[in-house]
Every structure is written in structure tokens, then in C-alpha cells.
Amino acid sequence: MLTIYRQRYLAVCMVLKISRSQQRYKLKKNSRSKSHFKRRFFLPALLFTVALWVTYKQIRSLEQPQAVLMLGGSTPALERERFTANFASKYPNLHIWISSGGLGGYNIYVKKVFAKAGVDSDRLYLDEQAVDTVTNFTTLVDELKARGIHSVYLITSDYHMRRAQIVGEIVLGSRGIVFKPVPVPSGKAPEPIEKAFRDGARAILWVTTGNTGSSFSRLFSSH
């Protein structure tokens, strides 16, 4: 009699064990199916998003710039300014925005350079608030946006352009403004990539918090 009960007990245990195994198999199978589904559709979705972004950027790049934005800096002999004055003389309908620290009578010299190139001073907007590359953009971007400017020529020295483009993509891009880079030949080697990374991080900080993190610029020279 005990043997019969024992056999029945073992049979029930076996059924329960098989049932649990089937349940685990189904859960594992469902998990694999979901994982496969995610892998199957995630990459195409990502590629589609990237393609849309690239297409959007290409379309925006076709827009005719509405202004010139020149970044002032520590370049000697006003190289950027002379280049920009000559460049602007070929586009008489464009206004020129110059971002600099405005130290040492800088604006007086700039006006003379542009006057010599035949550029009317009424076309110049001289901003003296910037202290480094990031603030070259952050001090002007909202003003550009308010004036309905959606595309600009971005002028700075060739060795400085990589950093300027990274910051510009973030700061100008946050306001829907695109730019066409116009590098000024200098004969200098490009800046260390660390500067571009640092200022890119600062630009993101500004977009998210409104703080430019200017204290970080002490780690390296800004211009």
C-alpha cells in the first residue's frame, strides 16, 4: 500500500517538475524572442534616424547664409579681421557679427580694417562680451535667433576651426542655426583635440544649464 502511494507521489513530482521545466523554457524562449526582436529592429531604426539627421543637415547646409560670424581671438596683426573684411566686401548684403573681448581699443582697429576694405560700419555688430571660444557663441546666439538669422558664415583661423565647429554645432544648433565654416589660413598646426573635447562639454553644459563653465578654460589657453 505504501509503495502505491509512494509511486503516485513520485509521479506527481515528476509532472510538476516537467511543468516547471516547460514554463522556464517558455519564459526563456519568450525572452530570446524579445531580445531578437529588439536586435532586429533597433539597428534599422537607428540607421533610419541617422539617415534622417544627415539628410536634414544636408538640406539645411544648402541655405544661403544670412550673416557673417567672425570669432575674435589672440591672432596677431588682425589676421581674421582682415580676411573677414575682404570676404564681407564680396557679400554687400550681409551683416558682420564679430565676437571678441574688446580689449585694448580692439573695436577701433577693427572698424579701420573694414573701412579700408570698403565695408560700411553700419554692417558691423561688435560684441565685447566673449572671454573664450564657448562664449564667442553663447553671447550672440540668442541675438542672432531673435533677428531671424538661421544660417551664417563662420570665420576663424584654420587651426581653431575644429573646436569652433564643435561648439557651433552645439550652441548654434540648439537654436536651429546652421553655419558654413570659412577657415582663415594661418600656417599653424591644429589645436590639441583636448581643447575641442573640453569646449564641447562646456557647450553641452550651457545648453542644459545655462552655465558656460568658464572656469574650465583655465586648464588650457582659450584661443
C-alpha positions, 0 to 999 in steps of 0.5 A: 500500500505504501509503495502505491502511494509512494509511486503516485507521489513520485509521479506527481513530482515528476509532472510538476517538475516537467511543468516547471521545466516547460514554463522556464523554457517558455519564459526563456524562449519568450525572452530570446524572442524579445531580445531578437526582436529588439536586435532586429529592429533597433539597428534599422531604426537607428540607421533610419534616424541617422539617415534622417539627421544627415539628410536634414543637415544636408538640406539645411547646409544648402541655405544661403547664409544670412550673416557673417560670424567672425570669432575674435581671438589672440591672432596677431596683426588682425589676421581674421579681421582682415580676411573677414573684411575682404570676404564681407566686401564680396557679400554687400548684403550681409551683416558682420557679427564679430565676437571678441573681448574688446580689449585694448581699443580692439573695436577701433582697429577693427572698424579701420580694417573694414573701412579700408576694405570698403565695408560700411560700419553700419554692417558691423555688430561688435560684441565685447562680451566673449572671454573664450571660444564657448562664449564667442557663441553663447553671447550672440546666439540668442541675438542672432535667433531673435533677428531671424538669422538661421544660417551664417558664415563662420570665420576663424583661423584654420587651426581653431576651426575644429573646436569652433565647429564643435561648439557651433554645432552645439550652441548654434544648433540648439537654436536651429542655426546652421553655419558654413565654416570659412577657415582663415589660413594661418600656417599653424598646426591644429589645436590639441583635440583636448581643447575641442573635447573640453569646449564641447562639454562646456557647450553641452553644459550651457545648453542644459544649464545655462552655465558656460563653465568658464572656469574650465578654460583655465586648464588650457589657453582659450584661443 
